[in-house]
Amino acid sequence: MHRAFILLLVPSFAFAQGTAEDYKRAMALREKYADAVAHPTVTPSWMGGSRFWYRDDLGGGKRRFLKVDAEKANQEPAFDHAKLAEAYGKAAGRKVDSDRLPFDAIELDGSTVTFTVNERTWKFDGGKGTITEERRTQPVAPPAPQGRFGPRRGQRPQGDDTGTRSPDGRYSAFVRNHNVWIRETGSRQEFPLSFEGTADDGYTRMFWSPDSTKLIGIRRTKGGDRTVTYVESSPRDQLQPKTTTLPYLKPGDPIPQPKPHLFDIKSRKEIPVSDALFSNPWDVSYEHWTPDSKRFLFLYNQRGHTVLRVVAIDAETGKTTAIVNEECKTFFDYAGKLYLRYLDESNELIWMSERNGWNHLYLIDAKTGSVKNPITKGEWAVRGVDRVDAEKREIVLRTVGVNPNDDPYHVHVARVKFDGSEFKMLTEGDGFHTVNWSPNNRWFVDSYSRVDAPPMHVLRKADGTKDLELGTADISELTKRGWKAPERFAAKGRDGKTDIHGIILRPSNFDPKKKYPVIEYIYAGPHDHHVPKRFASYYGRQQMAELGFIVVQCDGMGTSWRSKAFHDVCWKNLGDGGFPDRIAWIKAAAAKFPEMDLSKGVGIYGGSAGGQNTLCGMLAHPDFYTVGVADCGCHDNRMDKVWWNELWMSWPVGPHYVEQSNTTNAHKLKGKLMLVVGEMDSNVDPASTLQVVNALEKADKDFDLLYMTGTNHGAAESPYANRRRMDFFVRHLLGVEPRR
């Protein structure tokens, strides 16, 4: 009776959780699940326009090579694997298994297979069954890098006298002493075009007009000189510490500001251009001369990111016109939702905008700036543009949210005409789609999966018609090893209307009759959504769950790729972190799944922006989030890099920066907190974490600090810090002392 009474007093989740066996199993998960999936990917290596080969991984280190003929809708072995293994084994003087051939890539030419092992190249004649070693050849240099939209006429000089030649070959423009100079090709005579350039405000890029009569020079101010100095306390090569100093602009700092200047080559004079339409640039980009040399166009992104303009400069008069003028009350997500394509043949632009509340494409008259028509529309978003065919006047694009019955983050591929007609989905199947097009764009390989469904691979024609099923990943061995798929879950957010999507991960020895504390893995960076959508045999969060927790992850409001209103929640408001949605989602999940125990509060952890979110959640919602580990957090947005923080928190720096700072609010801490930071963090200034430490000390708050020597960003992902993080949750959320 006495023993039974004692058992009744033990917390419901204290059954063999956080034990040495749990740790052993958790630490072995990645290796346990590795190489357990057969046919996980199809990555085509196209041979011409209609044939390709790919390596088919069979699991357990085995593989084979297959070839596909799209014209014939046929798939077969690329060669006789047994014969090649036998021939190569004799030549190499060792036994070679036909399903473990020691190379990853091949070249196919009829029945001839060329492959390389240890820098020795071999050619196997499948018809004769013979093999010969080829002479070594020098690798072919990769093509020169191009701009985002192809080669750029303008070039970035590497130093004084580095020139860019005019289209007619008569001149070279170069920078000398921060000013623009011209050199005549024949006579080598040189003369200056500008005189006002200085070290703090000099010329950089230059763009010739197609007729070689005009030149645009981009003059750029230097910007601020803020630096961050790191002390490496324990360098490997010496006893004494080392210091490293990096340039590091922060919100509100002076930034480099580029502005275009127009020059006439014949008169050797500058044509004045008013900067009224681009007076405060964050950036000037997408520089473009019209083919008739009459106008120079560029994209102006205003600091604060509330104004985007496509500006045209008249080459004769210097007069400026705003071809596209977008002004927004919140922000333009230039980092993730910017697309501009010049269509010179038809004097049009393709422009991406969220002006109607969703991310879509518009066709714009490049002369007048008027919108000719929306190319896409609806309560869904364009995820990206894959290809524009100006001749057919059609676009291949990636979409999210078109099918209201799908997860709104699942990517599909579609095609649409410039006038918005003939919109057609080219992919089908419930999942996240990734495609690989043939060089002639007549076929594409479509691979799609979900976190709870293995990849399927299909060869499709350009119109989306299924041509050949290439196979489905086999996860039978993975499930035999104890793998359990994450569970997808959706619940209403703060408004009671909008679906919030996430996943639930349980330990591999999960027992639905028992109770498990809940931990949220968080990353609420507004630049993307962050819940995984594609299949993987292992997610890092599974390791934490294996100790006896249920780990959850969701994307709350303020993250990207839903509506503009959904995204705008983050504007000047990173402290929100989507927590009203996250808390509602977790409570809804716990109501559906009684094994989720919230009685001792919820744990929370994340790194970088997720580190900021972790501590913010504990400070703003202390009765819900009671245990947290915050890694390398940008805890005060004034302390972090300028571009990321000004994009979401805006410019100029206002009181909202101070009000939402974890340093400002550190005195509100109630729960159990561990802070992790790497002393060499070059992404987020380590002082951001240490200033939180200072504030906690002044507020007389108990907390743990793990200061990782010689470690950069993501310190908590190192083996030691990861183990300490696991211990922290076992100790404070499970309520037992870790046993390893």
C-alpha positions in Angstrom: 0.0 0.0 0.0 2.8 2.4 0.9 4.6 1.8 -2.4 1.5 2.3 -4.4 0.7 5.6 -2.7 4.2 6.9 -3.5 3.7 6.0 -7.2 0.5 8.1 -7.3 2.4 11.1 -6.2 5.0 10.9 -9.0 4.3 13.5 -11.8 2.5 11.9 -14.8 5.4 12.7 -17.1 8.2 11.4 -14.9 8.1 7.9 -16.3 11.7 7.1 -17.5 12.2 10.4 -19.2 15.5 12.2 -19.4 17.3 8.9 -18.6 20.6 7.7 -19.9 18.8 5.5 -22.3 16.8 8.5 -23.6 20.0 10.5 -24.2 21.7 7.6 -25.9 18.7 7.1 -28.2 18.4 10.8 -28.9 22.1 11.2 -29.8 22.0 8.3 -32.1 18.9 9.3 -34.1 20.6 11.1 -36.9 22.9 8.2 -37.7 20.1 5.7 -37.1 17.9 7.2 -39.7 20.7 8.1 -42.2 20.7 6.3 -45.5 17.4 4.5 -44.7 15.4 5.9 -47.5 15.4 4.4 -51.0 14.8 6.6 -54.1 14.8 9.9 -52.1 15.7 12.2 -55.0 15.7 12.4 -58.8 18.3 15.0 -59.9 18.4 14.8 -63.7 21.6 15.4 -65.7 20.1 16.3 -69.1 21.8 15.0 -72.2 20.5 17.3 -74.9 16.8 18.2 -74.7 15.0 14.9 -74.2 17.2 12.5 -72.3 18.8 12.4 -68.9 20.5 10.2 -66.4 20.3 10.3 -62.6 21.8 8.4 -59.7 19.2 6.4 -57.8 20.1 5.9 -54.2 18.7 2.6 -52.9 19.5 3.0 -49.2 22.2 1.5 -47.1 24.9 3.0 -49.3 23.7 1.2 -52.5 23.0 3.0 -55.7 22.3 2.6 -59.4 22.3 4.8 -62.4 19.2 5.1 -64.6 18.6 6.8 -67.9 15.3 8.3 -69.1 14.2 9.0 -72.7 11.4 11.6 -72.4 10.4 11.2 -76.1 9.8 7.5 -75.5 8.5 7.9 -71.9 11.0 5.1 -71.0 13.2 4.5 -68.0 15.9 1.8 -67.7 19.4 1.1 -66.3 22.0 3.5 -67.7 24.3 0.6 -68.3 25.0 -3.0 -67.2 26.1 -2.4 -63.6 27.5 -5.9 -63.2 29.6 -5.8 -66.3 31.0 -2.4 -65.5 31.8 -3.4 -61.9 33.6 -6.5 -63.1 35.6 -4.6 -65.8 36.6 -1.8 -63.5 37.4 -4.2 -60.6 39.9 -6.0 -62.8 41.5 -2.7 -64.0 41.7 -1.3 -60.5 42.8 -4.5 -58.9 40.1 -4.8 -56.4 36.6 -6.2 -55.9 33.8 -3.7 -56.8 30.2 -4.3 -56.0 27.8 -3.5 -58.8 25.4 -1.7 -56.4 28.2 0.3 -54.7 30.0 1.7 -57.7 32.6 4.2 -56.4 31.5 7.3 -58.4 28.6 9.7 -58.3 28.5 11.1 -61.8 28.8 9.7 -65.3 28.8 10.8 -69.0 26.8 8.7 -71.4 27.4 8.4 -75.1 25.3 5.6 -76.5 26.6 2.4 -74.7 29.8 4.2 -73.6 30.1 5.3 -69.9 32.7 7.7 -68.7 33.4 8.1 -65.0 36.1 9.4 -62.6 37.5 7.7 -59.5 40.3 9.4 -57.4 41.0 11.8 -60.3 41.5 9.0 -62.8 39.0 8.9 -65.6 37.8 5.7 -67.1 35.7 4.8 -70.2 33.6 1.7 -70.3 32.4 0.3 -73.6 29.1 -1.4 -72.7 28.9 -3.2 -76.0 32.3 -4.8 -75.8 32.5 -5.0 -72.0 35.9 -3.3 -72.0 37.4 -0.5 -70.0 40.2 2.0 -70.7 41.8 4.8 -68.7 41.5 8.2 -70.3 44.2 10.9 -70.3 43.7 13.5 -67.6 42.4 16.8 -68.8 42.3 20.2 -67.3 38.9 21.1 -65.9 36.9 23.6 -67.9 36.6 26.9 -66.2 33.1 27.8 -65.1 31.3 30.6 -67.0 31.8 34.1 -65.7 29.1 35.1 -63.2 26.3 37.2 -64.4 23.8 39.6 -62.7 20.5 38.4 -61.5 18.9 39.2 -64.9 21.9 38.3 -67.2 25.1 40.2 -68.1 25.3 43.8 -67.0 26.8 46.5 -69.2 28.0 48.3 -66.1 31.0 46.9 -64.2 32.4 47.5 -60.8 36.0 48.8 -61.2 38.4 47.0 -58.9 40.6 50.1 -58.6 41.8 53.2 -60.4 42.1 52.9 -64.2 40.0 49.8 -64.4 37.9 50.5 -67.4 34.7 49.4 -69.1 34.7 49.6 -72.9 32.0 51.4 -74.9 29.8 49.2 -77.2 31.4 50.7 -80.3 34.9 50.1 -78.9 36.0 53.7 -79.3 36.3 54.5 -75.6 37.0 53.0 -72.2 35.5 54.6 -69.1 37.4 54.2 -65.8 37.7 55.7 -62.3 40.8 57.7 -61.4 41.0 59.5 -58.0 37.3 58.7 -57.4 36.2 60.5 -60.7 35.1 59.3 -64.1 37.7 59.4 -66.9 37.5 58.5 -70.6 40.3 57.0 -72.7 40.1 57.0 -76.5 41.0 53.6 -77.7 43.0 54.7 -80.8 44.9 57.8 -79.6 45.0 56.7 -75.9 44.1 60.3 -75.1 42.4 60.7 -71.7 40.1 63.3 -70.3 37.9 63.6 -67.1 34.1 63.7 -67.1 33.6 64.4 -63.4 35.5 66.5 -61.0 33.7 66.4 -57.6 34.4 62.8 -56.6 36.2 62.2 -53.3 37.2 59.2 -51.2 34.0 59.7 -49.2 31.8 60.2 -52.2 33.3 58.7 -55.4 32.3 56.8 -58.5 31.9 53.1 -58.7 29.8 51.5 -61.4 29.4 52.8 -65.0 26.9 52.0 -67.7 27.4 52.9 -71.4 24.4 53.7 -73.6 24.1 51.3 -76.5 25.1 54.1 -79.0 28.2 54.9 -76.9 27.2 58.6 -76.7 26.2 58.7 -73.1 27.5 57.3 -69.9 25.9 56.8 -66.5 28.3 56.8 -63.5 27.1 55.7 -60.1 28.5 58.0 -57.4 28.3 56.5 -53.9 28.8 58.1 -50.5 31.0 56.1 -48.2 28.5 55.6 -45.3 29.3 55.0 -41.7 32.5 53.3 -40.3 31.1 51.4 -37.3 33.0 48.2 -36.5 32.6 45.3 -34.1 35.7 44.0 -32.4 35.8 40.4 -31.3 38.2 38.9 -28.7 39.1 35.3 -29.4 40.1 34.2 -25.9 41.6 30.8 -26.7 43.1 30.8 -30.2 44.5 27.5 -31.4 47.9 28.8 -32.6 48.9 31.0 -29.6 48.5 31.5 -25.9 47.5 35.1 -25.9 44.0 36.2 -27.1 43.5 37.6 -30.6 41.2 40.5 -31.7 39.3 40.7 -34.9 37.6 43.8 -36.2 34.8 43.7 -38.8 32.8 46.5 -40.5 29.3 46.3 -39.1 26.6 48.9 -39.7 23.7 49.0 -37.4 20.2 50.6 -37.6 20.4 54.3 -37.9 24.0 54.4 -39.0 24.9 56.4 -42.1 24.8 54.1 -45.1 26.5 54.1 -48.5 24.1 55.9 -50.8 24.5 55.5 -54.6 23.1 58.0 -57.1 23.3 58.0 -60.9 25.0 60.8 -62.9 24.6 61.4 -66.6 27.5 62.3 -68.9 27.7 63.3 -72.6 30.8 62.0 -74.3 30.9 64.4 -77.2 30.7 67.6 -75.1 32.7 66.0 -72.2 30.2 67.4 -69.8 27.8 66.2 -67.1 24.1 66.6 -67.9 22.5 67.7 -64.6 20.0 65.2 -63.1 17.8 66.1 -60.2 17.7 63.6 -57.4 14.3 64.6 -56.2 12.9 61.1 -57.1 15.8 59.3 -55.5 17.1 61.6 -52.7 17.5 59.0 -49.9 18.5 55.7 -51.5 19.0 52.5 -49.6 20.0 51.1 -53.0 20.0 51.7 -56.7 19.8 48.6 -58.9 18.4 47.0 -62.0 20.2 49.6 -64.1 19.1 49.4 -67.7 19.6 51.5 -70.9 16.8 51.3 -73.5 18.0 49.9 -76.8 17.4 53.3 -78.5 19.7 55.0 -75.9 17.1 57.5 -75.1 16.5 56.5 -71.5 18.3 55.0 -68.6 16.1 53.2 -66.1 16.9 52.0 -62.6 15.2 50.8 -59.4 15.2 53.1 -56.5 14.7 51.6 -53.0 14.3 54.3 -50.5 15.8 53.9 -47.0 13.0 52.7 -44.7 11.7 50.6 -47.6 8.3 52.4 -47.9 9.0 53.7 -51.4 10.0 51.7 -54.5 10.4 53.5 -57.9 11.5 52.6 -61.4 13.0 55.9 -62.4 13.8 56.9 -66.0 16.4 59.5 -66.9 16.1 61.2 -70.3 19.5 60.9 -72.0 19.3 64.3 -73.7 17.8 66.5 -71.0 18.5 64.6 -67.7 14.8 64.9 -66.8 13.6 62.1 -64.5 10.3 60.3 -64.5 8.8 57.7 -62.2 7.7 54.9 -64.4 6.6 52.9 -61.4 5.9 54.7 -58.1 4.9 52.5 -55.2 4.5 53.9 -51.7 3.6 51.7 -48.8 2.5 52.5 -45.2 4.5 49.6 -43.9 7.4 48.0 -45.9 8.3 46.5 -49.2 9.8 43.1 -48.8 12.6 43.8 -51.3 14.6 40.9 -49.9 12.0 38.3 -50.8 9.4 39.7 -53.1 11.2 41.8 -55.7 11.0 41.1 -59.4 11.6 43.5 -62.3 12.0 42.4 -65.9 12.5 44.9 -68.8 10.8 43.9 -72.0 12.5 46.2 -74.5 10.8 44.7 -77.6 7.3 45.8 -76.4 8.2 48.7 -74.1 6.8 46.9 -71.1 7.9 45.9 -67.6 7.0 42.9 -65.5 6.7 44.1 -61.9 6.0 42.3 -58.7 3.9 44.0 -56.1 1.7 43.4 -53.0 -0.4 46.4 -53.9 -3.7 44.4 -53.8 -2.8 42.6 -50.5 -1.2 39.5 -52.1 2.1 39.1 -53.9 1.4 39.2 -57.7 2.8 40.2 -61.1 1.8 43.1 -63.2 2.4 44.1 -66.8 3.3 47.8 -67.0 3.6 50.2 -70.0 7.3 51.2 -69.8 6.6 54.6 -71.5 3.6 55.8 -69.4 4.0 53.7 -66.3 0.3 52.7 -66.5 -0.7 49.2 -65.5 -1.8 47.4 -68.6 -3.2 44.4 -66.6 -2.5 42.2 -63.6 -0.7 39.1 -64.8 -1.8 37.1 -61.7 -4.5 37.8 -59.1 -6.3 36.1 -56.3 -6.0 35.4 -52.6 -2.7 33.5 -53.2 0.9 34.5 -53.8 3.5 34.3 -56.5 6.5 32.6 -54.8 8.9 33.4 -57.6 9.4 33.7 -61.4 11.2 30.8 -63.1 11.1 31.8 -66.7 9.8 34.5 -69.0 9.2 33.8 -72.7 8.9 37.2 -74.3 8.2 35.7 -77.7 5.3 33.5 -76.5 4.4 36.2 -73.9 4.1 33.7 -71.1 5.6 33.2 -67.7 6.4 30.1 -65.7 6.2 30.8 -62.0 6.1 29.3 -58.6 2.9 29.8 -56.5 1.7 29.2 -53.0 -1.9 29.0 -51.8 -3.7 28.6 -55.1 -5.5 25.5 -54.0 -7.5 26.4 -50.9 -7.5 22.7 -49.8 -3.7 22.5 -49.7 -1.2 23.7 -47.1 -0.8 27.4 -48.2 2.9 27.1 -48.1 3.2 24.2 -50.5 4.9 25.4 -53.7 3.3 24.6 -57.1 4.5 25.6 -60.6 2.1 27.3 -63.0 2.1 29.0 -66.4 0.3 32.2 -67.4 0.1 34.6 -70.3 1.3 38.2 -70.0 -2.3 39.4 -70.3 -3.3 37.2 -67.3 -5.1 34.6 -69.5 -4.6 30.8 -69.7 -3.4 30.4 -66.1 -2.7 26.8 -65.6 -1.1 24.7 -62.8 1.6 22.5 -64.2 2.1 20.4 -61.1 -0.4 18.3 -59.2 -0.3 16.3 -56.0 -0.6 17.5 -52.3 2.9 18.5 -51.4 5.8 20.9 -51.9 7.0 20.7 -55.5 10.5 21.2 -56.8 11.0 21.0 -60.6 13.9 20.7 -63.0 13.4 21.7 -66.6 15.0 20.2 -69.7 17.3 22.6 -71.6 14.7 22.9 -74.4 11.9 23.5 -71.8 9.8 20.7 -73.3 9.8 18.5 -70.1 10.4 18.8 -66.4 11.0 16.5 -63.5 8.6 17.2 -60.7 9.5 15.9 -57.2 7.1 16.6 -54.4 6.7 15.6 -50.8 5.3 16.6 -47.4 6.8 16.2 -43.9 4.5 13.2 -43.5 4.7 11.8 -47.0 7.8 10.6 -48.9 8.9 12.2 -52.2 7.2 11.2 -55.5 9.0 11.8 -58.8 7.2 12.4 -62.1 8.4 13.4 -65.5 5.9 15.9 -67.1 5.6 17.6 -70.4 5.7 21.4 -70.5 2.0 21.6 -70.3 1.9 19.6 -67.1 0.8 16.4 -68.6 2.2 13.3 -66.8 4.7 11.6 -69.1 6.3 9.0 -66.9 6.2 8.0 -63.2 9.9 7.9 -62.1 9.1 6.4 -58.7 8.3 7.1 -55.1 10.7 7.1 -52.2 10.6 3.9 -50.1 10.6 4.6 -46.3 9.9 1.0 -45.2 13.4 0.6 -43.8 13.1 4.0 -42.1 9.9 3.1 -40.3 11.4 -0.3 -39.3 14.1 1.7 -37.5 11.4 3.5 -35.4 10.9 6.7 -37.4 7.7 8.5 -36.9 6.5 11.3 -39.2 5.9 14.8 -37.8 2.1 15.5 -37.6 0.8 18.4 -39.5 -1.7 20.5 -37.5 -3.6 23.7 -38.2 -5.6 25.9 -35.8 -7.0 29.4 -35.8 -4.8 32.3 -34.9 -5.4 35.4 -32.8 -8.3 36.6 -35.1 -10.2 33.4 -34.8 -10.3 33.2 -38.6 -6.8 32.7 -40.0 -5.3 29.2 -40.1 -1.9 28.9 -38.5 0.1 25.9 -39.7 2.7 23.8 -37.8 4.0 20.4 -37.0 4.1 18.2 -33.9 7.0 15.9 -33.2 6.8 13.0 -30.7 9.5 10.7 -29.4 10.0 7.4 -31.3 8.8 5.5 -28.2 5.7 7.7 -27.9 2.9 6.2 -25.7 -0.4 8.0 -26.3 -1.5 7.0 -22.8 1.2 9.1 -21.1 1.8 12.8 -20.7 4.6 14.8 -22.2 5.8 18.4 -21.5 5.7 20.6 -24.6 8.6 22.6 -26.1 8.3 25.0 -28.9 11.1 25.4 -31.4 10.8 28.9 -32.6 12.2 31.0 -35.5 9.9 33.9 -36.4 12.1 35.8 -38.8 9.8 37.8 -41.1 11.9 37.0 -44.2 10.3 33.6 -44.7 8.1 30.9 -43.3 10.1 28.4 -41.3 8.1 25.2 -40.6 9.5 22.5 -42.8 7.2 21.4 -45.6 9.3 18.8 -47.4 10.1 15.3 -46.3 13.2 14.6 -44.4 14.3 11.4 -42.5 15.6 13.5 -39.7 14.8 17.0 -38.3 17.1 18.3 -35.5 14.0 18.9 -33.3 13.5 15.2 -33.1 16.5 14.8 -30.9 14.9 17.0 -28.3 11.6 15.2 -28.5 13.4 11.9 -27.9 14.2 12.8 -24.4 10.5 12.7 -23.5 9.0 15.8 -24.9 6.6 16.8 -27.5 8.2 19.5 -29.7 6.1 21.8 -31.8 6.8 24.4 -34.5 4.4 26.8 -36.2 4.5 30.0 -38.3 2.5 32.8 -36.7 1.5 36.1 -38.1 4.4 38.4 -39.1 6.1 35.7 -41.1 6.1 35.6 -44.9 4.3 34.1 -47.9 0.7 34.6 -46.8 -1.2 37.8 -47.3 0.4 41.3 -47.0 -1.8 41.8 -43.9 -0.5 38.6 -42.4 3.1 39.8 -43.0 2.5 43.4 -41.9 2.1 42.3 -38.3 5.9 42.3 -38.0 6.3 45.9 -39.1 7.9 48.0 -36.3 6.7 45.0 -34.1 9.2 42.2 -34.0 8.5 41.9 -30.4 5.1 40.4 -31.3 6.8 37.3 -32.7 3.4 35.9 -33.6 2.9 34.8 -30.0 -0.8 35.4 -29.8 -1.1 32.9 -32.8 1.4 30.5 -31.4 -0.2 30.3 -28.0 -3.6 29.8 -29.5 -2.2 27.1 -31.8 -0.5 25.2 -28.9 -3.6 25.4 -26.7 -5.7 24.0 -29.6 -3.2 21.2 -30.2 -3.2 20.3 -26.5 -7.0 20.3 -26.5 -7.0 17.7 -29.4 -4.0 15.7 -28.1 -4.3 15.0 -24.4 -0.8 13.7 -24.3 0.4 17.3 -24.5 0.9 18.5 -20.9 0.9 22.3 -20.4 0.5 22.2 -16.7 4.1 23.3 -16.0 4.1 25.8 -18.8 5.7 25.4 -22.2 9.5 25.3 -23.0 10.9 27.4 -25.9 14.2 27.6 -27.7 15.7 29.0 -30.9 18.7 30.7 -32.3 19.5 34.1 -33.9 16.0 35.7 -34.5 14.7 32.6 -32.8 16.9 33.5 -29.8 15.4 36.9 -29.7 11.9 35.3 -30.0 12.7 32.8 -27.2 13.5 35.5 -24.6 10.8 37.8 -25.8 8.2 35.0 -25.4 9.4 34.5 -21.8 9.3 38.2 -21.0 6.0 39.0 -22.7 4.2 35.7 -21.8 5.8 34.5 -18.6 2.9 32.4 -17.5 2.9 30.4 -20.7 6.6 30.1 -21.6 8.3 29.0 -18.4 11.6 27.5 -19.5 13.8 28.8 -22.4 17.1 28.5 -24.1 18.0 31.6 -26.2 21.0 31.2 -28.6 22.9 34.1 -30.1 19.8 36.3 -30.1 19.5 39.7 -31.7 17.9 40.8 -28.4 17.9 44.5 -29.2 17.3 45.4 -32.8 19.5 48.5 -32.5 22.5 46.2 -31.9 22.1 44.0 -35.0 22.9 44.4 -38.7 21.4 47.4 -40.4 19.6 45.7 -43.4 17.7 43.0 -41.6 16.4 45.2 -38.8 15.6 48.4 -40.8 13.6 46.3 -43.2 11.2 45.1 -40.6 11.6 47.7 -37.8 11.8 50.6 -40.2 13.9 53.8 -40.3 14.6 56.2 -38.6 15.1 54.4 -35.4 12.2 55.2 -33.1 11.1 54.5 -29.5 9.6 51.1 -30.7 13.2 49.8 -30.9 13.7 50.5 -27.3 10.2 49.3 -26.2 10.6 45.9 -27.8 14.2 45.3 -26.7 14.8 42.2 -24.5 17.4 44.2 -22.7 14.8 46.9 -21.8 12.3 44.2 -20.6 14.8 41.8 -19.0 13.5 42.7 -15.5 10.2 40.9 -16.3 11.9 37.5 -16.3 10.1 34.9 -14.2 11.0 31.5 -15.7 14.2 29.5 -16.1 16.4 31.0 -18.7 19.7 29.9 -20.4 21.5 32.3 -22.7 24.0 31.0 -25.2 26.4 33.1 -27.2 29.6 32.6 -29.2 32.4 35.0 -28.6 33.2 35.1 -32.3 29.6 35.6 -33.6 30.1 37.6 -36.8 26.4 37.6 -37.7 24.8 39.0 -34.5 27.0 41.2 -32.3 27.7 39.1 -29.1 27.3 42.3 -27.1 23.5 42.0 -27.8 23.4 38.9 -25.5 25.8 40.4 -23.0 23.8 43.5 -22.6 20.8 41.3 -21.7 23.1 39.7 -19.1 23.9 43.1 -17.7 20.2 44.0 -17.4 19.4 40.7 -15.7 22.2 41.2 -13.2 21.0 44.7 -12.4 17.4 43.3 -12.0 18.8 40.6 -9.6 17.5 37.8 -11.8 18.7 34.2 -11.8 19.7 32.8 -15.2 22.3 30.6 -16.8 24.9 31.9 -19.3 26.8 29.6 -21.6 29.6 31.7 -23.2 31.2 29.6 -26.0 34.8 30.3 -26.8 36.0 30.5 -30.3 32.5 29.9 -31.6 30.6 31.8 -34.3 26.9 32.2 -34.9 24.7 29.2 -33.9 26.8 28.4 -30.9 24.0 26.2 -29.3 24.2 23.8 -32.2 27.7 22.7 -31.2 27.8 19.3 -29.5 28.6 20.7 -26.0 26.1 23.5 -26.1 23.4 21.2 -27.6 23.9 18.8 -24.7 23.7 21.6 -22.2 20.5 22.8 -23.8 19.0 19.3 -23.6 20.0 19.1 -19.9 18.4 22.4 -19.2 15.0 21.3 -20.4 15.2 17.9 -18.7 16.1 19.5 -15.5 13.6 22.3 -15.5 10.7 21.0 -17.5 10.8 17.3 -16.9 11.9 17.9 -13.3 14.6 15.3 -13.2 18.3 15.4 -13.1 19.8 14.5 -16.5 21.4 11.0 -16.5 23.8 10.4 -19.3 
